[in-house]
Amino acid sequence: MTIYFDIALIIISVTLITSIILQNKGVGLGGLTGADTGGVFSARRGIEKTLFWITIVLSVIFVVLTLVTIIVGK
């Protein structure tokens, strides 16, 4: 049973790493517009906002799945 949790943890962790890398300033999707924000606050809109919420959901799933794996492994 724990093998399924381990596989799910690997998939979630790779997806979480990818979503965090895409949010990196200057490299992410906001850099595609060509506008240099230079440290000025800008609101997340469109796909950046969606990616932000996906990252939050993936991190919560990762923590819960880790705790479940620890509990089941005992």
N, CA, C, O and CB atoms as a CASP TS submission, in Angstrom:
PFRMAT TS
TARGET T0000
AUTHOR 0000-0000-0000
METHOD Language model
MODEL 1
PARENT N/A
ATOM      1  N   MET     1       0.826  -1.202   0.000  1.00  0.00           N
ATOM      2  CA  MET     1       0.000   0.000   0.000  1.00  0.00           C
ATOM      3  C   MET     1       0.867   1.262   0.000  1.00  0.00           C
ATOM      4  O   MET     1       0.519   2.269  -0.617  1.00  0.00           O
ATOM      5  CB  MET     1      -0.938   0.000   1.215  1.00  0.00           C
ATOM      6  N   THR     2       1.990   1.189   0.697  1.00  0.00           N
ATOM      7  CA  THR     2       2.832   2.378   0.754  1.00  0.00           C
ATOM      8  C   THR     2       3.494   2.691  -0.581  1.00  0.00           C
ATOM      9  O   THR     2       3.904   3.827  -0.818  1.00  0.00           O
ATOM     10  CB  THR     2       3.888   2.206   1.814  1.00  0.00           C
ATOM     11  N   ILE     3       3.601   1.691  -1.458  1.00  0.00           N
ATOM     12  CA  ILE     3       4.203   1.944  -2.766  1.00  0.00           C
ATOM     13  C   ILE     3       3.360   2.929  -3.566  1.00  0.00           C
ATOM     14  O   ILE     3       3.906   3.732  -4.321  1.00  0.00           O
ATOM     15  CB  ILE     3       4.367   0.632  -3.546  1.00  0.00           C
ATOM     16  N   TYR     4       2.048   2.882  -3.414  1.00  0.00           N
ATOM     17  CA  TYR     4       1.163   3.821  -4.115  1.00  0.00           C
ATOM     18  C   TYR     4       1.354   5.249  -3.590  1.00  0.00           C
ATOM     19  O   TYR     4       1.359   6.212  -4.358  1.00  0.00           O
ATOM     20  CB  TYR     4      -0.315   3.390  -3.956  1.00  0.00           C
ATOM     21  N   PHE     5       1.510   5.364  -2.283  1.00  0.00           N
ATOM     22  CA  PHE     5       1.752   6.676  -1.696  1.00  0.00           C
ATOM     23  C   PHE     5       3.115   7.227  -2.129  1.00  0.00           C
ATOM     24  O   PHE     5       3.260   8.424  -2.374  1.00  0.00           O
ATOM     25  CB  PHE     5       1.674   6.597  -0.163  1.00  0.00           C
ATOM     26  N   ASP     6       4.107   6.341  -2.220  1.00  0.00           N
ATOM     27  CA  ASP     6       5.435   6.779  -2.662  1.00  0.00           C
ATOM     28  C   ASP     6       5.401   7.273  -4.111  1.00  0.00           C
ATOM     29  O   ASP     6       6.004   8.297  -4.432  1.00  0.00           O
ATOM     30  CB  ASP     6       6.450   5.631  -2.521  1.00  0.00           C
ATOM     31  N   ILE     7       4.710   6.559  -4.970  1.00  0.00           N
ATOM     32  CA  ILE     7       4.588   6.978  -6.368  1.00  0.00           C
ATOM     33  C   ILE     7       3.830   8.299  -6.466  1.00  0.00           C
ATOM     34  O   ILE     7       4.212   9.184  -7.231  1.00  0.00           O
ATOM     35  CB  ILE     7       3.876   5.892  -7.200  1.00  0.00           C
ATOM     36  N   ALA     8       2.761   8.428  -5.693  1.00  0.00           N
ATOM     37  CA  ALA     8       1.992   9.680  -5.696  1.00  0.00           C
ATOM     38  C   ALA     8       2.848  10.839  -5.187  1.00  0.00           C
ATOM     39  O   ALA     8       2.752  11.951  -5.708  1.00  0.00           O
ATOM     40  CB  ALA     8       0.720   9.537  -4.829  1.00  0.00           C
ATOM     41  N   LEU     9       3.685  10.593  -4.173  1.00  0.00           N
ATOM     42  CA  LEU     9       4.575  11.641  -3.659  1.00  0.00           C
ATOM     43  C   LEU     9       5.592  12.079  -4.705  1.00  0.00           C
ATOM     44  O   LEU     9       5.900  13.266  -4.815  1.00  0.00           O
ATOM     45  CB  LEU     9       5.302  11.152  -2.407  1.00  0.00           C
ATOM     46  N   ILE    10       6.109  11.136  -5.465  1.00  0.00           N
ATOM     47  CA  ILE    10       7.065  11.485  -6.517  1.00  0.00           C
ATOM     48  C   ILE    10       6.398  12.346  -7.582  1.00  0.00           C
ATOM     49  O   ILE    10       6.967  13.345  -8.022  1.00  0.00           O
ATOM     50  CB  ILE    10       7.657  10.217  -7.153  1.00  0.00           C
ATOM     51  N   ILE    11       5.209  11.966  -7.994  1.00  0.00           N
ATOM     52  CA  ILE    11       4.493  12.725  -9.029  1.00  0.00           C
ATOM     53  C   ILE    11       4.148  14.125  -8.530  1.00  0.00           C
ATOM     54  O   ILE    11       4.341  15.107  -9.246  1.00  0.00           O
ATOM     55  CB  ILE    11       3.207  11.982  -9.456  1.00  0.00           C
ATOM     56  N   ILE    12       3.639  14.216  -7.301  1.00  0.00           N
ATOM     57  CA  ILE    12       3.275  15.520  -6.739  1.00  0.00           C
ATOM     58  C   ILE    12       4.514  16.393  -6.559  1.00  0.00           C
ATOM     59  O   ILE    12       4.461  17.593  -6.829  1.00  0.00           O
ATOM     60  CB  ILE    12       2.548  15.344  -5.390  1.00  0.00           C
ATOM     61  N   SER    13       5.619  15.816  -6.112  1.00  0.00           N
ATOM     62  CA  SER    13       6.814  16.625  -5.882  1.00  0.00           C
ATOM     63  C   SER    13       7.397  17.161  -7.183  1.00  0.00           C
ATOM     64  O   SER    13       7.835  18.310  -7.228  1.00  0.00           O
ATOM     65  CB  SER    13       7.863  15.811  -5.147  1.00  0.00           C
ATOM     66  N   VAL    14       7.410  16.356  -8.238  1.00  0.00           N
ATOM     67  CA  VAL    14       7.914  16.839  -9.529  1.00  0.00           C
ATOM     68  C   VAL    14       7.007  17.940 -10.078  1.00  0.00           C
ATOM     69  O   VAL    14       7.493  18.932 -10.623  1.00  0.00           O
ATOM     70  CB  VAL    14       8.017  15.674 -10.544  1.00  0.00           C
ATOM     71  N   THR    15       5.707  17.771  -9.938  1.00  0.00           N
ATOM     72  CA  THR    15       4.764  18.789 -10.390  1.00  0.00           C
ATOM     73  C   THR    15       4.898  20.067  -9.574  1.00  0.00           C
ATOM     74  O   THR    15       4.818  21.166 -10.123  1.00  0.00           O
ATOM     75  CB  THR    15       3.335  18.264 -10.307  1.00  0.00           C
ATOM     76  N   LEU    16       5.100  19.932  -8.280  1.00  0.00           N
ATOM     77  CA  LEU    16       5.280  21.095  -7.410  1.00  0.00           C
ATOM     78  C   LEU    16       6.566  21.848  -7.746  1.00  0.00           C
ATOM     79  O   LEU    16       6.572  23.078  -7.787  1.00  0.00           O
ATOM     80  CB  LEU    16       5.296  20.661  -5.940  1.00  0.00           C
ATOM     81  N   ILE    17       7.625  21.135  -7.981  1.00  0.00           N
ATOM     82  CA  ILE    17       8.892  21.775  -8.366  1.00  0.00           C
ATOM     83  C   ILE    17       8.724  22.530  -9.681  1.00  0.00           C
ATOM     84  O   ILE    17       9.219  23.648  -9.829  1.00  0.00           O
ATOM     85  CB  ILE    17      10.024  20.721  -8.493  1.00  0.00           C
ATOM     86  N   THR    18       8.033  21.925 -10.623  1.00  0.00           N
ATOM     87  CA  THR    18       7.801  22.581 -11.914  1.00  0.00           C
ATOM     88  C   THR    18       6.992  23.855 -11.759  1.00  0.00           C
ATOM     89  O   THR    18       7.308  24.873 -12.375  1.00  0.00           O
ATOM     90  CB  THR    18       7.090  21.634 -12.869  1.00  0.00           C
ATOM     91  N   SER    19       5.953  23.806 -10.944  1.00  0.00           N
ATOM     92  CA  SER    19       5.124  25.002 -10.769  1.00  0.00           C
ATOM     93  C   SER    19       5.885  26.113 -10.047  1.00  0.00           C
ATOM     94  O   SER    19       5.658  27.292 -10.319  1.00  0.00           O
ATOM     95  CB  SER    19       3.852  24.653  -9.993  1.00  0.00           C
ATOM     96  N   ILE    20       6.782  25.752  -9.134  1.00  0.00           N
ATOM     97  CA  ILE    20       7.585  26.763  -8.441  1.00  0.00           C
ATOM     98  C   ILE    20       8.608  27.377  -9.397  1.00  0.00           C
ATOM     99  O   ILE    20       8.829  28.588  -9.373  1.00  0.00           O
ATOM    100  CB  ILE    20       8.299  26.144  -7.215  1.00  0.00           C
ATOM    101  N   ILE    21       9.221  26.565 -10.220  1.00  0.00           N
ATOM    102  CA  ILE    21      10.199  27.088 -11.177  1.00  0.00           C
ATOM    103  C   ILE    21       9.529  28.031 -12.176  1.00  0.00           C
ATOM    104  O   ILE    21      10.118  29.043 -12.556  1.00  0.00           O
ATOM    105  CB  ILE    21      10.896  25.933 -11.921  1.00  0.00           C
ATOM    106  N   LEU    22       8.323  27.716 -12.599  1.00  0.00           N
ATOM    107  CA  LEU    22       7.615  28.587 -13.538  1.00  0.00           C
ATOM    108  C   LEU    22       7.268  29.937 -12.925  1.00  0.00           C
ATOM    109  O   LEU    22       7.078  30.913 -13.651  1.00  0.00           O
ATOM    110  CB  LEU    22       6.351  27.910 -14.022  1.00  0.00           C
ATOM    111  N   GLN    23       7.182  30.007 -11.598  1.00  0.00           N
ATOM    112  CA  GLN    23       6.848  31.264 -10.937  1.00  0.00           C
ATOM    113  C   GLN    23       8.066  32.142 -10.684  1.00  0.00           C
ATOM    114  O   GLN    23       7.914  33.267 -10.209  1.00  0.00           O
ATOM    115  CB  GLN    23       6.153  30.985  -9.634  1.00  0.00           C
ATOM    116  N   ASN    24       9.256  31.668 -10.984  1.00  0.00           N
ATOM    117  CA  ASN    24      10.469  32.420 -10.733  1.00  0.00           C
ATOM    118  C   ASN    24      10.438  33.754 -11.474  1.00  0.00           C
ATOM    119  O   ASN    24      10.094  33.806 -12.655  1.00  0.00           O
ATOM    120  CB  ASN    24      11.695  31.605 -11.146  1.00  0.00           C
ATOM    121  N   LYS    25      10.793  34.816 -10.787  1.00  0.00           N
ATOM    122  CA  LYS    25      10.763  36.163 -11.381  1.00  0.00           C
ATOM    123  C   LYS    25      11.711  36.252 -12.566  1.00  0.00           C
ATOM    124  O   LYS    25      12.855  35.802 -12.496  1.00  0.00           O
ATOM    125  CB  LYS    25      11.132  37.228 -10.333  1.00  0.00           C
ATOM    126  N   GLY    26      11.228  36.835 -13.648  1.00  0.00           N
ATOM    127  CA  GLY    26      12.041  37.043 -14.832  1.00  0.00           C
ATOM    128  C   GLY    26      12.127  35.844 -15.749  1.00  0.00           C
ATOM    129  O   GLY    26      12.461  35.992 -16.925  1.00  0.00           O
ATOM    130  N   VAL    27      11.835  34.657 -15.239  1.00  0.00           N
ATOM    131  CA  VAL    27      11.912  33.454 -16.048  1.00  0.00           C
ATOM    132  C   VAL    27      10.516  32.916 -16.325  1.00  0.00           C
ATOM    133  O   VAL    27      10.292  32.221 -17.315  1.00  0.00           O
ATOM    134  CB  VAL    27      12.771  32.390 -15.355  1.00  0.00           C
ATOM    135  N   GLY    28       9.586  33.242 -15.449  1.00  0.00           N
ATOM    136  CA  GLY    28       8.251  32.687 -15.538  1.00  0.00           C
ATOM    137  C   GLY    28       7.425  33.272 -16.647  1.00  0.00           C
ATOM    138  O   GLY    28       7.941  33.900 -17.571  1.00  0.00           O
ATOM    139  N   LEU    29       6.152  33.061 -16.542  1.00  0.00           N
ATOM    140  CA  LEU    29       5.231  33.472 -17.585  1.00  0.00           C
ATOM    141  C   LEU    29       5.074  34.984 -17.665  1.00  0.00           C
ATOM    142  O   LEU    29       4.660  35.503 -18.702  1.00  0.00           O
ATOM    143  CB  LEU    29       3.892  32.836 -17.360  1.00  0.00           C
ATOM    144  N   GLY    30       5.397  35.700 -16.594  1.00  0.00           N
ATOM    145  CA  GLY    30       5.302  37.154 -16.614  1.00  0.00           C
ATOM    146  C   GLY    30       6.381  37.797 -17.468  1.00  0.00           C
ATOM    147  O   GLY    30       6.221  38.926 -17.932  1.00  0.00           O
ATOM    148  N   GLY    31       7.472  37.087 -17.675  1.00  0.00           N
ATOM    149  CA  GLY    31       8.554  37.613 -18.482  1.00  0.00           C
ATOM    150  C   GLY    31       8.297  37.535 -19.974  1.00  0.00           C
ATOM    151  O   GLY    31       9.077  38.069 -20.763  1.00  0.00           O
ATOM    152  N   LEU    32       7.224  36.882 -20.371  1.00  0.00           N
ATOM    153  CA  LEU    32       6.931  36.733 -21.788  1.00  0.00           C
ATOM    154  C   LEU    32       6.412  38.015 -22.420  1.00  0.00           C
ATOM    155  O   LEU    32       6.472  38.170 -23.640  1.00  0.00           O
ATOM    156  CB  LEU    32       5.932  35.634 -21.988  1.00  0.00           C
ATOM    157  N   THR    33       5.906  38.930 -21.611  1.00  0.00           N
ATOM    158  CA  THR    33       5.325  40.156 -22.159  1.00  0.00           C
ATOM    159  C   THR    33       6.387  41.162 -22.574  1.00  0.00           C
ATOM    160  O   THR    33       6.105  42.071 -23.355  1.00  0.00           O
ATOM    161  CB  THR    33       4.396  40.788 -21.148  1.00  0.00           C
ATOM    162  N   GLY    34       7.594  41.014 -22.065  1.00  0.00           N
ATOM    163  CA  GLY    34       8.660  41.930 -22.414  1.00  0.00           C
ATOM    164  C   GLY    34       8.723  43.149 -21.515  1.00  0.00           C
ATOM    165  O   GLY    34       9.643  43.958 -21.642  1.00  0.00           O
ATOM    166  N   ALA    35       7.775  43.301 -20.615  1.00  0.00           N
ATOM    167  CA  ALA    35       7.761  44.453 -19.713  1.00  0.00           C
ATOM    168  C   ALA    35       8.688  44.174 -18.536  1.00  0.00           C
ATOM    169  O   ALA    35       8.614  43.111 -17.919  1.00  0.00           O
ATOM    170  CB  ALA    35       6.314  44.762 -19.217  1.00  0.00           C
ATOM    171  N   ASP    36       9.556  45.126 -18.230  1.00  0.00           N
ATOM    172  CA  ASP    36      10.471  44.997 -17.102  1.00  0.00           C
ATOM    173  C   ASP    36       9.832  45.679 -15.903  1.00  0.00           C
ATOM    174  O   ASP    36       9.728  46.905 -15.863  1.00  0.00           O
ATOM    175  CB  ASP    36      11.873  45.614 -17.425  1.00  0.00           C
ATOM    176  N   THR    37       9.403  44.883 -14.920  1.00  0.00           N
ATOM    177  CA  THR    37       8.721  45.455 -13.766  1.00  0.00           C
ATOM    178  C   THR    37       9.712  46.073 -12.794  1.00  0.00           C
ATOM    179  O   THR    37       9.362  47.026 -12.098  1.00  0.00           O
ATOM    180  CB  THR    37       7.891  44.394 -13.060  1.00  0.00           C
ATOM    181  N   GLY    38      10.925  45.571 -12.724  1.00  0.00           N
ATOM    182  CA  GLY    38      11.958  46.170 -11.899  1.00  0.00           C
ATOM    183  C   GLY    38      11.628  46.266 -10.430  1.00  0.00           C
ATOM    184  O   GLY    38      11.996  47.251  -9.789  1.00  0.00           O
ATOM    185  N   GLY    39      10.947  45.279  -9.867  1.00  0.00           N
ATOM    186  CA  GLY    39      10.648  45.278  -8.452  1.00  0.00           C
ATOM    187  C   GLY    39       9.356  45.982  -8.081  1.00  0.00           C
ATOM    188  O   GLY    39       9.022  46.060  -6.898  1.00  0.00           O
ATOM    189  N   VAL    40       8.635  46.485  -9.037  1.00  0.00           N
ATOM    190  CA  VAL    40       7.357  47.136  -8.771  1.00  0.00           C
ATOM    191  C   VAL    40       6.300  46.054  -8.608  1.00  0.00           C
ATOM    192  O   VAL    40       6.254  45.097  -9.381  1.00  0.00           O
ATOM    193  CB  VAL    40       6.973  48.134  -9.914  1.00  0.00           C
ATOM    194  N   PHE    41       5.449  46.215  -7.592  1.00  0.00           N
ATOM    195  CA  PHE    41       4.412  45.221  -7.347  1.00  0.00           C
ATOM    196  C   PHE    41       3.423  45.193  -8.500  1.00  0.00           C
ATOM    197  O   PHE    41       2.968  46.235  -8.972  1.00  0.00           O
ATOM    198  CB  PHE    41       3.685  45.509  -6.030  1.00  0.00           C
ATOM    199  N   SER    42       3.102  44.000  -8.941  1.00  0.00           N
ATOM    200  CA  SER    42       2.053  43.839  -9.948  1.00  0.00           C
ATOM    201  C   SER    42       1.154  42.690  -9.522  1.00  0.00           C
ATOM    202  O   SER    42       1.621  41.678  -8.998  1.00  0.00           O
ATOM    203  CB  SER    42       2.659  43.580 -11.370  1.00  0.00           C
ATOM    204  N   ALA    43      -0.112  42.856  -9.748  1.00  0.00           N
ATOM    205  CA  ALA    43      -1.086  41.844  -9.339  1.00  0.00           C
ATOM    206  C   ALA    43      -0.992  40.638 -10.264  1.00  0.00           C
ATOM    207  O   ALA    43      -0.716  40.763 -11.457  1.00  0.00           O
ATOM    208  CB  ALA    43      -2.525  42.424  -9.347  1.00  0.00           C
ATOM    209  N   ARG    44      -1.224  39.485  -9.688  1.00  0.00           N
ATOM    210  CA  ARG    44      -1.246  38.267 -10.498  1.00  0.00           C
ATOM    211  C   ARG    44      -2.560  38.229 -11.265  1.00  0.00           C
ATOM    212  O   ARG    44      -3.638  38.416 -10.700  1.00  0.00           O
ATOM    213  CB  ARG    44      -1.074  36.985  -9.610  1.00  0.00           C
ATOM    214  N   ARG    45      -2.445  37.987 -12.539  1.00  0.00           N
ATOM    215  CA  ARG    45      -3.638  37.907 -13.366  1.00  0.00           C
ATOM    216  C   ARG    45      -3.500  36.745 -14.327  1.00  0.00           C
ATOM    217  O   ARG    45      -2.397  36.343 -14.699  1.00  0.00           O
ATOM    218  CB  ARG    45      -3.876  39.225 -14.130  1.00  0.00           C
ATOM    219  N   GLY    46      -4.629  36.226 -14.711  1.00  0.00           N
ATOM    220  CA  GLY    46      -4.654  35.179 -15.724  1.00  0.00           C
ATOM    221  C   GLY    46      -3.956  33.912 -15.290  1.00  0.00           C
ATOM    222  O   GLY    46      -4.240  33.353 -14.231  1.00  0.00           O
ATOM    223  N   ILE    47      -3.035  33.471 -16.130  1.00  0.00           N
ATOM    224  CA  ILE    47      -2.373  32.197 -15.890  1.00  0.00           C
ATOM    225  C   ILE    47      -1.432  32.251 -14.691  1.00  0.00           C
ATOM    226  O   ILE    47      -1.206  31.231 -14.040  1.00  0.00           O
ATOM    227  CB  ILE    47      -1.608  31.775 -17.121  1.00  0.00           C
ATOM    228  N   GLU    48      -0.880  33.424 -14.389  1.00  0.00           N
ATOM    229  CA  GLU    48      -0.012  33.543 -13.209  1.00  0.00           C
ATOM    230  C   GLU    48      -0.800  33.312 -11.925  1.00  0.00           C
ATOM    231  O   GLU    48      -0.305  32.676 -10.995  1.00  0.00           O
ATOM    232  CB  GLU    48       0.660  34.926 -13.172  1.00  0.00           C
ATOM    233  N   LYS    49      -2.009  33.821 -11.874  1.00  0.00           N
ATOM    234  CA  LYS    49      -2.858  33.619 -10.700  1.00  0.00           C
ATOM    235  C   LYS    49      -3.250  32.148 -10.578  1.00  0.00           C
ATOM    236  O   LYS    49      -3.260  31.586  -9.483  1.00  0.00           O
ATOM    237  CB  LYS    49      -4.121  34.507 -10.781  1.00  0.00           C
ATOM    238  N   THR    50      -3.573  31.535 -11.713  1.00  0.00           N
ATOM    239  CA  THR    50      -3.921  30.115 -11.706  1.00  0.00           C
ATOM    240  C   THR    50      -2.734  29.269 -11.264  1.00  0.00           C
ATOM    241  O   THR    50      -2.898  28.339 -10.475  1.00  0.00           O
ATOM    242  CB  THR    50      -4.399  29.671 -13.095  1.00  0.00           C
ATOM    243  N   LEU    51      -1.554  29.578 -11.759  1.00  0.00           N
ATOM    244  CA  LEU    51      -0.347  28.846 -11.374  1.00  0.00           C
ATOM    245  C   LEU    51      -0.037  29.032  -9.892  1.00  0.00           C
ATOM    246  O   LEU    51       0.435  28.104  -9.236  1.00  0.00           O
ATOM    247  CB  LEU    51       0.846  29.303 -12.219  1.00  0.00           C
ATOM    248  N   PHE    52      -0.299  30.216  -9.365  1.00  0.00           N
ATOM    249  CA  PHE    52      -0.114  30.489  -7.941  1.00  0.00           C
ATOM    250  C   PHE    52      -1.016  29.586  -7.098  1.00  0.00           C
ATOM    251  O   PHE    52      -0.562  28.991  -6.121  1.00  0.00           O
ATOM    252  CB  PHE    52      -0.405  31.970  -7.635  1.00  0.00           C
ATOM    253  N   TRP    53      -2.286  29.484  -7.475  1.00  0.00           N
ATOM    254  CA  TRP    53      -3.220  28.651  -6.715  1.00  0.00           C
ATOM    255  C   TRP    53      -2.930  27.156  -6.896  1.00  0.00           C
ATOM    256  O   TRP    53      -3.118  26.369  -5.968  1.00  0.00           O
ATOM    257  CB  TRP    53      -4.658  28.956  -7.140  1.00  0.00           C
ATOM    258  N   ILE    54      -2.479  26.774  -8.073  1.00  0.00           N
ATOM    259  CA  ILE    54      -2.103  25.376  -8.287  1.00  0.00           C
ATOM    260  C   ILE    54      -0.932  25.009  -7.382  1.00  0.00           C
ATOM    261  O   ILE    54      -0.897  23.906  -6.836  1.00  0.00           O
ATOM    262  CB  ILE    54      -1.739  25.125  -9.772  1.00  0.00           C
ATOM    263  N   THR    55       0.023  25.915  -7.216  1.00  0.00           N
ATOM    264  CA  THR    55       1.172  25.673  -6.346  1.00  0.00           C
ATOM    265  C   THR    55       0.733  25.500  -4.894  1.00  0.00           C
ATOM    266  O   THR    55       1.246  24.634  -4.185  1.00  0.00           O
ATOM    267  CB  THR    55       2.180  26.823  -6.460  1.00  0.00           C
ATOM    268  N   ILE    56      -0.212  26.322  -4.456  1.00  0.00           N
ATOM    269  CA  ILE    56      -0.715  26.202  -3.084  1.00  0.00           C
ATOM    270  C   ILE    56      -1.415  24.866  -2.877  1.00  0.00           C
ATOM    271  O   ILE    56      -1.183  24.187  -1.876  1.00  0.00           O
ATOM    272  CB  ILE    56      -1.676  27.356  -2.759  1.00  0.00           C
ATOM    273  N   VAL    57      -2.265  24.490  -3.815  1.00  0.00           N
ATOM    274  CA  VAL    57      -3.001  23.221  -3.699  1.00  0.00           C
ATOM    275  C   VAL    57      -2.032  22.040  -3.720  1.00  0.00           C
ATOM    276  O   VAL    57      -2.179  21.105  -2.932  1.00  0.00           O
ATOM    277  CB  VAL    57      -4.039  23.083  -4.845  1.00  0.00           C
ATOM    278  N   LEU    58      -1.049  22.074  -4.609  1.00  0.00           N
ATOM    279  CA  LEU    58      -0.066  20.988  -4.674  1.00  0.00           C
ATOM    280  C   LEU    58       0.747  20.882  -3.394  1.00  0.00           C
ATOM    281  O   LEU    58       1.067  19.777  -2.957  1.00  0.00           O
ATOM    282  CB  LEU    58       0.867  21.194  -5.857  1.00  0.00           C
ATOM    283  N   SER    59       1.088  22.017  -2.785  1.00  0.00           N
ATOM    284  CA  SER    59       1.850  21.956  -1.538  1.00  0.00           C
ATOM    285  C   SER    59       1.022  21.374  -0.395  1.00  0.00           C
ATOM    286  O   SER    59       1.549  20.629   0.431  1.00  0.00           O
ATOM    287  CB  SER    59       2.349  23.346  -1.160  1.00  0.00           C
ATOM    288  N   VAL    60      -0.254  21.702  -0.341  1.00  0.00           N
ATOM    289  CA  VAL    60      -1.132  21.127   0.687  1.00  0.00           C
ATOM    290  C   VAL    60      -1.281  19.622   0.473  1.00  0.00           C
ATOM    291  O   VAL    60      -1.226  18.848   1.428  1.00  0.00           O
ATOM    292  CB  VAL    60      -2.523  21.814   0.667  1.00  0.00           C
ATOM    293  N   ILE    61      -1.471  19.208  -0.784  1.00  0.00           N
ATOM    294  CA  ILE    61      -1.572  17.777  -1.089  1.00  0.00           C
ATOM    295  C   ILE    61      -0.281  17.063  -0.720  1.00  0.00           C
ATOM    296  O   ILE    61      -0.311  15.952  -0.189  1.00  0.00           O
ATOM    297  CB  ILE    61      -1.894  17.557  -2.581  1.00  0.00           C
ATOM    298  N   PHE    62       0.852  17.696  -1.000  1.00  0.00           N
ATOM    299  CA  PHE    62       2.144  17.099  -0.669  1.00  0.00           C
ATOM    300  C   PHE    62       2.296  16.879   0.831  1.00  0.00           C
ATOM    301  O   PHE    62       2.741  15.814   1.259  1.00  0.00           O
ATOM    302  CB  PHE    62       3.274  17.979  -1.179  1.00  0.00           C
ATOM    303  N   VAL    63       1.931  17.875   1.629  1.00  0.00           N
ATOM    304  CA  VAL    63       2.055  17.748   3.086  1.00  0.00           C
ATOM    305  C   VAL    63       1.114  16.669   3.613  1.00  0.00           C
ATOM    306  O   VAL    63       1.516  15.844   4.434  1.00  0.00           O
ATOM    307  CB  VAL    63       1.757  19.096   3.776  1.00  0.00           C
ATOM    308  N   VAL    64      -0.124  16.667   3.153  1.00  0.00           N
ATOM    309  CA  VAL    64      -1.093  15.663   3.616  1.00  0.00           C
ATOM    310  C   VAL    64      -0.642  14.265   3.206  1.00  0.00           C
ATOM    311  O   VAL    64      -0.706  13.331   4.004  1.00  0.00           O
ATOM    312  CB  VAL    64      -2.504  15.959   3.049  1.00  0.00           C
ATOM    313  N   LEU    65      -0.191  14.123   1.975  1.00  0.00           N
ATOM    314  CA  LEU    65       0.265  12.818   1.493  1.00  0.00           C
ATOM    315  C   LEU    65       1.503  12.341   2.254  1.00  0.00           C
ATOM    316  O   LEU    65       1.655  11.145   2.502  1.00  0.00           O
ATOM    317  CB  LEU    65       0.568  12.884  -0.007  1.00  0.00           C
ATOM    318  N   THR    66       2.372  13.252   2.618  1.00  0.00           N
ATOM    319  CA  THR    66       3.544  12.885   3.413  1.00  0.00           C
ATOM    320  C   THR    66       3.135  12.383   4.796  1.00  0.00           C
ATOM    321  O   THR    66       3.649  11.377   5.285  1.00  0.00           O
ATOM    322  CB  THR    66       4.493  14.081   3.546  1.00  0.00           C
ATOM    323  N   LEU    67       2.196  13.108   5.417  1.00  0.00           N
ATOM    324  CA  LEU    67       1.717  12.664   6.735  1.00  0.00           C
ATOM    325  C   LEU    67       1.019  11.310   6.662  1.00  0.00           C
ATOM    326  O   LEU    67       1.204  10.468   7.540  1.00  0.00           O
ATOM    327  CB  LEU    67       0.764  13.699   7.326  1.00  0.00           C
ATOM    328  N   VAL    68       0.225  11.100   5.630  1.00  0.00           N
ATOM    329  CA  VAL    68      -0.461   9.810   5.469  1.00  0.00           C
ATOM    330  C   VAL    68       0.553   8.698   5.255  1.00  0.00           C
ATOM    331  O   VAL    68       0.398   7.606   5.802  1.00  0.00           O
ATOM    332  CB  VAL    68      -1.456   9.859   4.287  1.00  0.00           C
ATOM    333  N   THR    69       1.586   8.961   4.469  1.00  0.00           N
ATOM    334  CA  THR    69       2.616   7.957   4.236  1.00  0.00           C
ATOM    335  C   THR    69       3.350   7.597   5.531  1.00  0.00           C
ATOM    336  O   THR    69       3.670   6.431   5.761  1.00  0.00           O
ATOM    337  CB  THR    69       3.610   8.458   3.191  1.00  0.00           C
ATOM    338  N   ILE    70       3.613   8.589   6.366  1.00  0.00           N
ATOM    339  CA  ILE    70       4.268   8.333   7.650  1.00  0.00           C
ATOM    340  C   ILE    70       3.376   7.497   8.553  1.00  0.00           C
ATOM    341  O   ILE    70       3.839   6.553   9.194  1.00  0.00           O
ATOM    342  CB  ILE    70       4.631   9.651   8.344  1.00  0.00           C
ATOM    343  N   ILE    71       2.090   7.847   8.602  1.00  0.00           N
ATOM    344  CA  ILE    71       1.151   7.127   9.481  1.00  0.00           C
ATOM    345  C   ILE    71       0.944   5.693   9.002  1.00  0.00           C
ATOM    346  O   ILE    71       0.925   4.769   9.816  1.00  0.00           O
ATOM    347  CB  ILE    71      -0.205   7.862   9.541  1.00  0.00           C
ATOM    348  N   VAL    72       0.789   5.494   7.699  1.00  0.00           N
ATOM    349  CA  VAL    72       0.557   4.145   7.165  1.00  0.00           C
ATOM    350  C   VAL    72       1.823   3.292   7.263  1.00  0.00           C
ATOM    351  O   VAL    72       1.742   2.075   7.430  1.00  0.00           O
ATOM    352  CB  VAL    72       0.083   4.221   5.697  1.00  0.00           C
ATOM    353  N   GLY    73       2.973   3.921   7.160  1.00  0.00           N
ATOM    354  CA  GLY    73       4.234   3.185   7.205  1.00  0.00           C
ATOM    355  C   GLY    73       4.564   2.591   8.552  1.00  0.00           C
ATOM    356  O   GLY    73       5.397   1.689   8.632  1.00  0.00           O
ATOM    357  N   LYS    74       3.942   3.063   9.611  1.00  0.00           N
ATOM    358  CA  LYS    74       4.238   2.544  10.956  1.00  0.00           C
ATOM    359  C   LYS    74       3.607   1.210  11.211  1.00  0.00           C
ATOM    360  O   LYS    74       3.766   0.649  12.295  1.00  0.00           O
ATOM    361  CB  LYS    74       3.779   3.508  12.004  1.00  0.00           C
TER
END
